[in-house]
Amino acid sequence: MDTLSNRAEAQKIAQLLDVLPEQLDFLHGLPAEDVRQLRARTVDALYDDVPDMLDRIAAATKLVPAGVAAAISQKALGPRLAASVAGRLEPARAADIIEKLPVAFTAESCGHLDPRRIAAVVDRLDEDLVVRIAVALAERGDHLTMGRFVGHLREGALRRILQLIDDGVVLRVGFFIDMPERLDAILDLMREERLASVVAAAGDGLWPEALAVAGLAGPERRARMAALAARQDPARLDGLVRTAHEQGLWEALLPLVALLSEEDRRAVAALPSLRDAEVLGGVVRAVVATGLWAEFLPLVGVLPPESRKAVADAAGELPDAELDAMVLDVEKRDLWDAVLPLVELMDEPAKERVFALPAFQEQERQG
C-alpha cells in the first residue's frame, strides 16, 4: 500500500501548494508516513503564518449581517481569499456566511479552506447544503477536496451523497480520503449490488484507486472487494494484473489475492497476463523486495504448469543475495511445502545454487 498512499499524499501536497503533481515526483519512493507528515507541516506553514490583513477582514465580517459578508466574499474576495478568511472565523460564523453563498462558489472555495477547520464548520452546516456542495464538488471533478471532507460527514448526508454520485467518483474520493478509519462505515452504506458496481467501475482505468480503497478497508470489507474484483469479466480483470505490473502495485494486489477462495483464485490464475513470463518475472522480483511470499504462494499453487515453471525460472535467476533472503523468509514463515515444488521445477544449475545457499544449508542442518 505504500506506493499508493505515497501517490495520494503527494497529490494532496501538490494541491496545497498549487503546483502540478509531476513537480513533486521527487517524493515518490519515500515512506508514505513521511510524506503524510510533510503534508501536515505544509498545512501548518500555509495556514498558521498568514498576513494580519486576513484577521482584520475576518474581524470586519463580524460587524455586518451574514448575507452582507457573503456578498463581500463573492464580489470583493473571490473563492481563495474567502476560504482563507473563513479559516480565521469562529466555525459558527463561517457556517452562517457559507449558508448565504451560492453552492458553486462554496464548492470552488472548499479546496482552499484550512483542513484543520473542516470538522467544526461542516458540523454546523445544514445537511441539504452539505449534500449539494458534495455534488457540486463531484461535478467539478474535485475528488481530492471531497476526500478531505468526506470523513467528517454524518451518515445521513453520506447516504444521500452516495445515491447522487457515480461509481468512479466513489473510487476517486476513496483514494484521497483523509480519514480512512471512516471508510468501513461508508462502504457499509452501500448494498452488495452497489459495491459490486463500484468495483466494476475500476475496470475503466481506476484499478489503482480500487486497490487503495480495498487496502484501507478493514479485513471483512477488503475480502468482499477482493472477491467482487475476482468475479469481473476476465478481460477487465486482466487489466488489473497488467496495471499492477506496469505501475509496481504488487504489494497492494497480492494481499487481496491471498484472501480469495480457491475458486476465485483459480479464476485469477487463468488470466492471460499470468502466462506472460515478463509479468511473472516482475511479480517474483516484487515478492522478493516486499517479502510477500505467504501472499504469493497460494496463487502460484493454482497457476498453469507453464506459468509455475516461469515463476521457478525467474526465482532461479535471482542474485545469490536475493535467493538467500528468499530462503530465510521461507524458513521464517515455514513455507517450505509450497516452495520446494518450485525448486524442483528449476533447471539443474539453479537448483544447485539454491541448495548451496547458506540459508538453505542452515535449514537442512536444522531439519
C-alpha positions in Angstrom: 0.0 0.0 0.0 2.9 2.4 0.5 3.2 3.2 -3.2 -0.5 4.2 -3.5 -0.5 6.0 -0.2 2.6 7.9 -1.2 0.9 8.8 -4.5 -2.2 10.2 -2.8 -0.2 12.1 -0.2 2.0 13.7 -2.9 -1.1 14.8 -4.9 -2.6 16.4 -1.7 0.6 18.4 -1.2 0.5 19.5 -4.8 -3.0 20.8 -4.4 -2.0 22.7 -1.2 1.0 24.3 -3.0 -1.0 24.8 -6.2 1.6 23.0 -8.3 1.4 20.2 -10.8 1.8 16.7 -9.2 4.7 16.0 -11.5 6.7 18.7 -9.8 6.7 16.6 -6.7 7.9 13.4 -8.3 10.9 13.5 -6.1 8.6 12.4 -3.2 7.9 9.1 -4.8 9.8 6.2 -3.2 9.7 7.9 0.3 7.7 6.2 3.0 4.1 7.3 2.8 4.1 8.2 6.5 7.0 10.6 5.9 5.1 12.3 3.1 2.0 12.4 5.3 3.9 14.2 8.0 5.3 16.6 5.3 1.7 17.4 4.3 0.7 18.1 7.9 3.7 20.5 8.3 2.8 22.1 5.0 -0.7 22.8 6.3 0.8 24.3 9.4 3.1 26.6 7.4 0.4 27.7 5.0 -2.4 28.4 7.4 -0.6 29.5 10.6 1.7 32.1 9.2 -0.8 34.4 7.5 -1.0 38.1 6.9 -2.6 40.3 9.6 -4.9 41.5 6.8 -6.9 38.2 7.0 -7.6 38.7 10.7 -8.7 42.3 10.0 -11.0 41.2 7.3 -12.4 38.4 9.5 -13.0 40.9 12.3 -14.8 43.2 9.9 -17.2 40.5 8.8 -18.5 40.2 12.4 -19.8 43.8 12.1 -22.2 43.1 9.2 -25.0 40.6 8.7 -24.0 37.2 7.3 -25.8 38.0 4.0 -23.7 41.1 3.5 -20.5 39.2 4.5 -21.4 36.6 1.9 -21.9 39.3 -0.8 -18.5 40.8 0.0 -16.9 37.3 -0.2 -18.2 36.9 -3.7 -17.7 40.4 -5.1 -14.5 41.5 -3.4 -12.6 38.5 -2.1 -13.2 35.6 -4.5 -13.1 31.8 -3.6 -9.5 31.5 -2.5 -9.3 34.6 -0.2 -12.9 34.0 1.1 -11.8 30.5 2.2 -8.7 32.0 3.9 -10.9 34.4 5.8 -13.4 31.7 6.7 -10.5 29.8 8.3 -9.9 32.8 10.7 -13.6 32.9 11.8 -15.4 31.1 14.5 -16.9 28.0 13.0 -20.5 29.1 13.7 -19.9 32.4 12.0 -18.2 30.8 9.0 -21.2 28.4 8.6 -23.7 31.3 8.7 -21.9 33.0 5.9 -21.5 29.8 3.8 -25.2 29.2 4.0 -25.7 32.5 2.3 -23.3 31.8 -0.6 -24.1 30.1 -3.9 -23.2 26.4 -3.8 -20.9 26.8 -6.8 -18.9 29.5 -5.1 -18.6 27.4 -1.9 -17.5 24.3 -3.8 -14.8 26.4 -5.5 -13.7 27.7 -2.1 -13.6 24.4 -0.3 -10.2 23.3 -1.7 -8.7 26.4 -0.1 -10.1 26.0 3.4 -7.8 25.3 6.2 -8.1 21.4 6.5 -7.9 21.7 10.3 -11.1 23.8 10.4 -13.3 21.4 8.3 -14.8 19.3 11.0 -16.0 22.3 13.1 -17.5 24.1 10.1 -19.2 21.1 8.4 -20.8 20.1 11.7 -22.7 23.4 11.7 -24.0 23.2 8.1 -27.5 22.1 7.1 -27.5 18.6 5.7 -29.2 19.6 2.5 -26.5 22.2 1.8 -23.7 19.7 2.6 -25.2 17.3 0.0 -25.5 20.0 -2.6 -21.9 21.1 -2.0 -20.6 17.5 -2.3 -22.5 17.0 -5.6 -21.0 20.3 -6.9 -17.5 19.1 -6.0 -18.1 15.9 -7.8 -19.3 17.8 -10.9 -16.2 19.9 -10.7 -14.1 16.7 -10.6 -12.5 17.9 -7.3 -12.2 14.4 -5.8 -9.2 15.4 -3.7 -11.2 18.0 -1.8 -14.1 15.6 -1.4 -11.7 13.1 0.1 -10.7 15.8 2.6 -14.3 16.4 3.7 -15.9 13.0 3.5 -14.6 11.6 6.7 -16.3 14.5 8.6 -19.8 13.9 7.2 -22.7 12.4 9.1 -24.2 9.1 8.0 -27.4 10.7 6.6 -25.5 13.1 4.4 -23.2 10.3 3.2 -26.1 8.0 2.3 -27.7 10.7 0.2 -24.4 11.7 -1.5 -23.7 8.1 -2.4 -27.0 8.0 -4.2 -26.1 11.1 -6.3 -22.6 10.4 -7.4 -21.3 7.8 -9.8 -19.2 4.7 -9.1 -16.0 6.2 -10.4 -16.3 9.2 -8.1 -16.7 6.8 -5.1 -13.3 5.2 -6.0 -11.6 8.5 -6.7 -12.8 10.0 -3.5 -11.9 6.9 -1.5 -8.3 7.1 -2.9 -7.9 10.6 -1.3 -9.8 10.0 1.9 -8.1 11.8 4.8 -9.9 9.7 7.5 -9.5 6.1 6.4 -10.9 5.0 9.7 -14.3 6.1 8.4 -14.1 4.0 5.2 -15.7 0.8 6.5 -18.7 2.8 7.7 -19.0 4.4 4.2 -18.7 1.0 2.5 -21.4 -0.4 4.7 -23.8 2.2 3.5 -23.7 0.6 0.1 -25.6 -2.6 -0.7 -23.8 -5.5 -2.3 -25.1 -4.5 -5.7 -23.8 -1.0 -5.4 -20.4 -2.2 -4.1 -20.2 -4.6 -7.0 -20.9 -1.8 -9.4 -18.2 0.4 -7.8 -15.7 -2.4 -8.1 -16.7 -3.0 -11.7 -16.0 0.7 -12.4 -12.4 0.1 -11.5 -12.1 -1.6 -14.9 -12.4 1.8 -16.5 -8.9 2.8 -15.7 -9.4 3.0 -11.9 -7.7 -0.1 -10.6 -5.1 1.8 -8.6 -7.9 3.7 -6.8 -9.8 0.4 -6.2 -6.6 -1.2 -4.8 -6.1 1.8 -2.5 -9.7 1.7 -1.2 -9.5 -2.1 -0.6 -6.2 -1.8 1.2 -7.5 0.9 3.5 -10.7 -1.0 4.3 -11.0 -3.5 7.2 -10.5 -7.2 6.7 -14.1 -8.1 6.1 -14.8 -5.3 3.5 -11.4 -5.9 1.9 -12.2 -9.6 1.4 -15.6 -8.6 -0.1 -14.0 -6.2 -2.6 -11.3 -8.8 -3.5 -14.0 -11.4 -4.3 -16.0 -8.9 -6.3 -13.0 -8.0 -8.3 -12.1 -11.6 -9.0 -15.5 -12.2 -10.5 -15.2 -9.5 -13.1 -15.1 -10.2 -16.8 -11.7 -11.9 -17.4 -10.6 -9.2 -19.9 -11.3 -6.4 -17.3 -9.7 -8.4 -14.5 -6.6 -9.0 -16.7 -6.3 -5.2 -16.8 -5.9 -5.3 -13.0 -2.9 -7.6 -13.3 -1.4 -5.6 -16.1 -1.8 -2.4 -14.1 -0.1 -4.0 -11.1 2.8 -5.0 -13.3 3.1 -1.7 -15.1 2.8 0.5 -12.0 4.5 -1.7 -9.5 1.5 -2.3 -7.4 2.0 -6.0 -6.5 2.3 -5.0 -2.8 -1.3 -3.8 -3.0 -2.7 -6.7 -5.1 -1.1 -9.8 -3.7 -2.6 -9.5 -0.2 -6.0 -9.3 -1.8 -5.4 -12.4 -3.9 -4.4 -14.2 -0.8 -7.9 -13.5 0.7 -9.7 -15.2 -2.2 -11.4 -18.6 -2.1 -9.7 -21.3 -4.2 -12.3 -21.0 -6.9 -11.8 -17.2 -7.3 -8.0 -17.7 -7.0 -8.1 -20.1 -9.9 -10.0 -17.6 -12.0 -7.2 -15.1 -11.4 -4.5 -17.7 -12.1 -6.1 -18.5 -15.5 -5.7 -14.9 -16.8 -3.6 -14.4 -19.9 -1.3 -11.9 -18.2 -0.2 -14.6 -15.7 1.1 -16.6 -18.7 3.4 -13.8 -19.6 7.0 -14.5 -18.5 7.8 -10.8 -18.2 4.8 -10.2 -15.8 5.7 -13.3 -13.8 9.3 -12.2 -13.5 8.1 -8.8 -12.3 5.9 -10.3 -9.6 8.8 -12.6 -8.4 11.1 -9.6 -8.1 8.4 -7.6 -6.2 7.7 -10.5 -3.9 11.4 -10.7 -3.0 11.5 -7.0 -2.4 8.4 -6.9 -0.2 8.6 -10.4 1.5 5.1 -11.3 0.3 5.8 -15.0 -0.2 3.0 -16.1 2.0 0.6 -14.0 -0.1 2.0 -15.1 -3.4 2.5 -18.8 -3.0 -1.3 -19.7 -2.8 -1.6 -18.1 -6.3 1.4 -20.0 -7.5 -0.1 -23.3 -6.4 -3.0 -22.9 -8.9 -1.1 -21.4 -11.8 -1.0 -23.4 -15.0 2.1 -25.6 -15.3 3.9 -23.4 -17.8 3.3 -20.3 -15.5 4.7 -22.2 -12.4 7.8 -23.0 -14.5 8.2 -19.4 -15.4 8.0 -18.4 -11.8 10.5 -21.0 -10.9 12.9 -19.8 -13.6 12.5 -16.2 -12.5 13.3 -17.2 -8.9 16.3 -19.3 -10.1 17.7 -16.3 -11.9 17.7 -14.1 -8.8 21.2 -12.9 -7.5 22.6 -15.1 -4.7 21.8 -12.4 -2.1 18.2 -12.2 -3.0 17.9 -16.0 -3.2 19.4 -16.3 0.2 16.9 -13.7 1.5 14.1 -15.7 -0.1 15.2 -18.9 1.7 15.4 -17.1 5.0 12.0 -15.6 4.6 10.5 -19.0 3.6 12.2 -20.6 6.6 10.9 -17.9 8.9 7.3 -18.4 7.7 7.5 -22.2 7.4 6.6 -22.1 3.7 8.8 -25.0 2.5 5.9 -27.2 1.5 4.8 -24.6 -1.1 8.4 -23.6 -2.2 10.1 -26.9 -2.7 7.8 -27.8 -5.7 9.1 -24.6 -7.3 12.7 -25.5 -6.6 12.0 -28.9 -8.3 10.9 -27.0 -11.4 14.2 -25.1 -11.7 16.9 -26.2 -14.1 19.8 -28.0 -12.5 22.3 -25.1 -12.2 19.6 -23.0 -10.4 18.8 -25.9 -8.0 22.5 -26.3 -7.2 22.6 -22.6 -6.4 19.6 -22.8 -4.1 21.0 -25.9 -2.3 24.4 -24.2 -1.8 22.9 -21.1 -0.2 24.0 -20.6 3.4 20.3 -20.2 4.5 19.3 -23.4 2.8 22.3 -25.3 4.3 21.3 -24.0 7.7 17.7 -25.1 7.2 19.0 -28.6 6.2 21.1 -28.9 9.3 18.1 -27.9 11.5 15.7 -30.1 9.5 
